[in-house]
Amino acid sequence: MPDFHRSMKESLRAPEQGADTVVWLSVSEAAVKNPSGRFYQDRKMVSAHLPLAWTRCSALEEQKLVSLLEDMAKTFQPH
């Protein structure tokens, strides 16, 4: 995606910056204290929908996804 990189290179993060919140959540109490399935950016919970994006989902769609992910996670649980 050379055109994308050329136009966005000043706004893109280094790999370390991009990984910061994921690593922070893996060791932070915030991951335990806050509801699961939330979107984090720069160590803060933010909206899962981009301000100008047209993505939306219903509560039923969210619940279906959560159920699917919970079922998938069970396959990784020790018996």
Secondary structure as the mmCIF struct_conf table of DSSP 4:
data_model
#
loop_
_struct_conf.conf_type_id
_struct_conf.id
_struct_conf.beg_label_comp_id
_struct_conf.beg_label_asym_id
_struct_conf.beg_label_seq_id
_struct_conf.end_label_comp_id
_struct_conf.end_label_asym_id
_struct_conf.end_label_seq_id
HELX_RH_AL_P HELX_RH_AL_P1 PRO A 2 MET A 8
TURN_TY1_P TURN_TY1_P1 LYS A 9 SER A 11
HELX_LH_PP_P HELX_LH_PP_P1 LEU A 12 ALA A 14
HELX_RH_AL_P HELX_RH_AL_P2 PRO A 15 VAL A 27
TURN_TY1_P TURN_TY1_P2 GLU A 29 GLU A 29
HELX_RH_AL_P HELX_RH_AL_P3 ALA A 30 LYS A 33
BEND BEND1 ASN A 34 ASN A 34
HELX_LH_PP_P HELX_LH_PP_P2 PRO A 35 PRO A 35
TURN_TY1_P TURN_TY1_P3 SER A 36 GLY A 37
STRN STRN1 PHE A 39 GLN A 41
TURN_TY1_P TURN_TY1_P4 ASP A 42 ARG A 43
STRN STRN2 LYS A 44 VAL A 46
BEND BEND2 ALA A 48 HIS A 49
TURN_TY1_P TURN_TY1_P5 PRO A 51 LEU A 52
HELX_RH_AL_P HELX_RH_AL_P4 ALA A 59 LYS A 74
TURN_TY1_P TURN_TY1_P6 THR A 75 PHE A 76
BEND BEND3 GLN A 77 GLN A 77
#
